[in-house]
Amino acid sequence: MKFPFQTVAIIGKQKTADVAAPMLLLGDYLAERGVDVVVDNISSEYLRTDRFRALSLDEIASSVDLAIVIGGDGTLLNIARALAPHGTPIAGVNKGRLGFLTDLSMGSMLEGIGAMLDGRFVTEKRLLLSATVVRDGVEIFNGLAFNEVVVHRSHVSSMVEFEVRIDGEYLYNQRADGLIISTPTGSTAYAMSSGGPILHPSLDVLELVPVCPHSLSNRPIVVKGTSVIELLMHRTGDNCVRYDSHTNCDLQLHDKLLVTRYEKPVCLLHPEGHSYYHTLREKLLWNQTL
């Protein structure tokens, strides 16, 4: 990470016109602080100004010192996958509903970003997943996931049937609606709603959470972060693997899915005093009086 931040990108929630006002407000503030400001070329359509250079995500990833995402957690998930290979740090401003990852509020945006420009921030590294689909010995699809990789049925009623191996060792055969392979970041997303444990994001672990398993003895399991997780498809109808609910690949009989930790983490910046437990209390309403 390069500090002080000299070139900063502002990336807005895509195809959302009302993101223009906070982007312009933040852009003008950064410019007044002497920062070179760029914006993503999709959100730039709503800005109606040429004050800031518009770049593609690939161009942003290779040329900025910090990316500020204005949107919800879904927006940050998409941006993180693109920027992580370049090690670009990301700060999130919440313009969505939940805000587990985008932890700066709209009201505190300028104050929070100003503090980061002054060096007052907390840096956090979070792991990504890399998942590859192998068919007849040939890699046919590969993608990254920040939250989870999910194998699931699409539109048919029959269950998914597959075999799971961890580091080459047989674990179990499974009949279920699907299987979630989650990072600690994703443990508060689909995995949590399917009965998985909440994992602190600093843990170097992965969790496997069955979705409506046929056998009640099948339970979530947590494995080390360096594990190689292998799924072999024994029965497929209309099944697919999905990456953060963003990209997907249809699966066929005998396809193999290999899931590992990606070599580079996502670098998140938080305000000073950031506390994951405070976030849990606030977002999951644990601070309400019974």
Secondary structure, 3 states (H helix, E strand, C coil): CCCCCCEEEEEECCCCHHHHHHHHHHHHHHHHCCCEEEEECCHHHHCCCCCCEEECHHHHHHHCCEEEEEECHHHHHHHHHHHHHHCCCEEEEECCCCCCCCCECCCCHHHHHHHHHCCCEEEEEECCEEEEEEECCEEEEEEEECCEEEEEECCCCCCEEEEEEECCEEEEEEEECEEEEECCHHHHCHHHHCCCCCCCCCCCEEEEEEECCCCCCCCCEEEECCCCEEEEEEECCCEEEEECCCEEEECCCCCEEEEEECCCCEEEEEECCCCHHHHHHHHCCCCCCC
